[in-house]
Amino acid sequence: MLLHLLWITPLLLIIGFLASPRFRGDIAESRTRRILANGLEKSRYTILNDVQLPAGGGTVHVDHIVVSRFGVFVIESFYAGGTVSGGEFQDRWKQEYWGRTRRIENPIHQNTVQAETLGRLLGMPQSKIHRVVVLTGRKGMRFEAPDHLVPAEQLIRYIRKKGTHVLEPEQADRVLKAVEESRVNPAGSLRISRWSLLNVLLVIVLLSGIWLAFGDEIRQLQERWLQQQEQKESPGRFHADGSRKTEQELWEDSLICAWSEDTGRCACYEPGGQKANLEQSRCRSLAERGSILNQ
């Protein structure tokens, strides 16, 4: 009984992780990344994802930075299931989800910190930096959405509305170079957090527990499936009830037998032409089994 319960604990931990704000934030960030990659022309926009910038004695994480002649877009991906309500200057917003209400951090404040950090790093006025919070969720805002907050489906349209050139091509190139040189996690670097390693470990423990608890059942299902596949490919190796034929039965199936009613003589031959040594009664039985009259 204890063996069969080994897989439950890691399963519950994984379910808890899937329901956590961190995982949902990863979902929102991945979706925004796909939208940007598929919706913006690479000749006009350069997209930087998962950028860690130095700020004072620490760092500031920016989900996405889009550099173009139309300005620098600082994008924060935000997931909120259910309905969200709150204003741009409120410290905390209210989220209603499955009949429960909880307070969440205002993502616009975080996006403002990101834009200010990038502006100081680049020596660029905020008028050339566009703050954007991308909302991903089931229902969105209860009331009118604050400025800079857009649903994921409207992100590309929002960026394209900024159609005035505010940077020269040389300036945009210098912005890209400055961000790449300043970011704490260089592009292409492998970033594996302890949280990610913990989740990988939980999956391994879950699979190991399932195998220890249900290994015999899994092997039986696998053997049954393999037998069904073999039965479809080689039906002659099995009886009508699905049981496998013995080697003797398979050998007898390969024989060609003939019995003469006039002389009472019977002979069986292997596919290569060699005569098979069988009793007359068995030879006659095999010959009659293939007889058209018996069929």
Helices and strands as residue ranges (DSSP letters): G 3-5, H 8-18, H 21-39, E 46-55, E 58-68, E 71-79, E 83-85, E 92-97, E 100-105, H 107-122, G 126-128, E 129-136, E 140-141, E 149-151, G 152-154, H 155-161, H 169-182, H 194-233, G 235-237, H 247-254, E 256-259, E 266-269, E 275-276, H 280-289
